[in-house]
């Protein structure tokens, strides 16, 4: 088999694997959407749940950094609660 034939076969195999993974990704996305729908139907706040999922992906230092930036911005805009010492 020529090098072109081998390259063609490898390319086809990669493309087919990607296509299968894309199908799996779509199915998983639909499953996640269903879970959020179930949670909403039970009375949970889906927006808050999405935020928690996003936060849990961060490591501790990234989370602390984001919280510090948010706190700084809230204070700058006069939106942070006053802490009395």
C-alpha positions, 0 to 999 in steps of 0.5 A: 500500500502506498504512503498516500493510501496509508495516510488516507486510511489514517485520516479516515480513521481519525475523522470517524473517531471524531464523528463518534465522539461528537455524537457521544458529546451531543448525547451527554449534553442532552443528558445534562440538560435533562438533569438540570430540567429535573432539578428545576422541576424539583424547585432547585435554581438551575442558574445557581447550580450551573454556577456551582458546577463551574466553581467546583471545576476551579482549584482553590487558588483560582477560586480564591483569586476570582472571589477576591476580584469580585469582592474588590469590584463589588466594593468599588461599586458600593455593592459589598456589605459593610463589614463592621469591626 
